[in-house]
Amino acid sequence: MPSPKPSVKRSCSGETDAPSKKRVISENNAPQEMTTSVCLKPTGAAMPLVGYGTWKIAKKEAATAVETALKVGYRLLDCACDYGNEQEVGAGLAAAIKNGVVKREDVFVTSKLWNTFHAREHVRPACERTLKDLGLAQLDLYLIHFPISLKYVDFDTRYPPEWANDPADGKLVHSDVTIRETWEAMEELVDAGLVKHIGVSNFNCALLMDLLKYARHPVSVLQIEYHPYLQQPSLIKFCEDRGIAVTGYSNFGPLSFVPLNMEHAVSAPSLFESEVLAGIAKKHNKSIAQIILRFCTQLNVAVIPKSMSEVRMKENLDALTFRLDDDDVKAIRGMNCGLRFNDPNVYADYPIFG
């Protein structure tokens, strides 16, 4: 069994803390400091800018994929109850710890509260179920997955509950639980030591404005769809001004949604066929995937790409080792057209972005 890699405190402050930057050599051979993490309120903890996403990883493949990702060098796992694979993700993390690849404190673990568990009395049991499945005592970050409250589904009835209250008819049944009630229950998780940070996903500026008026614990992170076709600059600026870190998912645009037969994803031009991105990739001798990820992280938006290939895992992680110039960033910014793929109005008749 190999010796564990040295454990370091993941924080953004203090000389003895884990470094949040790495030194690389630029194209003109000048050394540059590259940021590799973002600081979270209120603790100052460092959240890696490149993490490993677990959405759409089959149960039978999840444990091996997660252990491989950790061996390659990933130090953030992005999980969710709704992904249906948290037990297997937890097994992969446990194997990596047992085999000396990492220690628990080396890995930043995120999970998300599903829509059916928004009521105050259901938030803690949902979190505790996630902790049990992942084999953890505490989450680094817990997010409200959507600003959508659905009728409660008991664990014994179906887990994960998914969108429809009854799969036989496919209908959603909404509840009248407010975001405030859910957020206050999330804050109680912090008070109880079950989670270190809390945040939200798929929220817009208006919802954040309201939430910030009564939040007792800060909103540490906002997770949103983010790629060259959907850059949401006003929302990003709003978060920057208020010290809310941003994680972007589905960084490769329509790629993740084509297998789901979403018409607007199938008909959208593939980012991997973009002449703009291909030209920048050739210029830097990188892949288009690396250019997309670097565009995000250079703007301080964390990313959570998923790959089952060890080669591509390494390639995605390597996206922090170079820098795009101003013309590159300007060209990619020009691709923004507000094209959203993860829209509950399309598949759940719930227009949260309307």
Secondary structure, 3 states (H helix, E strand, C coil): CCCCCCCCCCECCCCCCCCCEEEEECCCCCEEEEECEEECCCCCEEEECECEECCCCCHHHHHHHHHHHHHHCCCEEECCHHHCCHHHHHHHHHHHHHCCCCCHHHCEEEEEECHHHCCHHHHHHHHHHHHHHHCCCCEEEEEECCCCCECCCCCCCCCCCCCCCECCCCECCECCCCHHHHHHHHHHHHHCCCEEEEEEECCCHHHHHHHHHHCCCCCCEEEEECECCECCHHHHHHHHHCCCEEEEECCCHHHHCHHHCCHHHHCCCCHHHCHHHHHHHHHHCCCHHHHHHHHHHHCCEEECCCCCCHHHHHHHHHHHCCCCCHHHHHHHHCCCCCCCCCCHHHHCCCCCCC
